[in-house]
Amino acid sequence: MDKLIYTAMTGAKQTLYQQGVVAHNLANLSTNGYREEAASFRAVPVQGDGLPTRVSVVDTITGANMTPGTIQRTGRDLDVAVQGPGWLGVEARDGAEAYTRNGSFVISSEGILQTGTGLNVMSEGGPISIPANHSVTIARDGTVSAVPQGQGQSNVMVVGRLKLVNPPDADLARGQDGLFRTRDGAPAEASQDVALVSGALETSNVNAVEAMVSMITLARQFEMQMKLLQNAEANAKSADQLLSASG
C-alpha cells in the first residue's frame, strides 16, 4: 500500500512539472527564434533501509530541440534570420556574452544596436554604435553598414560586424532568461561559416499540434496516477473495515 501511494504521488507530481514545460513551449509559439525545451521522465530508485523495491520518477530537462524554425520575410532592414546552424551574439543583463536566434533588432536612443528586449547586439569588439540619421543594412556575413539618410550608396560606411558563432549544440545550455550560453562560460569563437538572411526572421520551432497532443497525453497520465491514489485509499478503507470486523 505504502509503495503504491508514493509511486503514484511522484508520478503525478512530475507529470505536472512536464505539463509546465509543454505549456511554456506553447506560450513561446510566436517567439522569434525560440528553441523548444525537451523533457523526459527518469526513473530514480529510492535509497534507504527496507526500500530497495521503490522507484520514483523525476522529470528532467534534457536540453533543447535545435531544429531550425521557418524563415519568414518581413522586409524590415533591422531584421535578420540565421540561415542554417549558428547564433547571434548579445550582451546579457549580467554583462556576459550570450546567444540567441531572435534577430529582430532596434536602435536605442543612444544609437546602440539592440535586441527588442534591450540587450546590446555584439560585434567581435563590443556593442555596435549607429550614427544618427543613418539608414542601416545588415549583409549576409553580418556586416552592418550605415548610409546618411537621403544620400546614395557611395556614402556607405561599415560600422561593425555582428558576432556570429556556431559552437556544437552539446556545448550550449539555456539560461533562465531564455538565452543560450556555453557550458564553461567562455565566449564562443566567431565563425565565418554562419550566414544571415536580411529582412527576415526565424519563427519558433515549436509544433503546436505535437505540443497539444503531448498536453492531452500528460493529462491522461495524471488522471491515471490520481486513480491509483484513489484505489489505494479505497483499499485502505476496506482493510480497516476487515480489521474492525475481526476485532
Secondary structure, 3 states (H helix, E strand, C coil): CHHHHHHHHHHHHHHHHHHHHHHHHHHCCCCCCCCCEEEEEEEEECCCCCCCCCEEEEEEEEEECCCCCCEEECCCCCEEEEECCCEEEEECCCCCEEEECCCEEEECCCCEEEECCCCEEEECCEECECCCCEEEEECCCCEEEEEECCCCHHHCEEEEEECEECCCHHHEEECCCCCEEECCCCCCCECCCCEEEECEEECCCCCHHHHHHHHHHHHHHHHHHHHHHHHHHHHHHHHHHHHHHHC
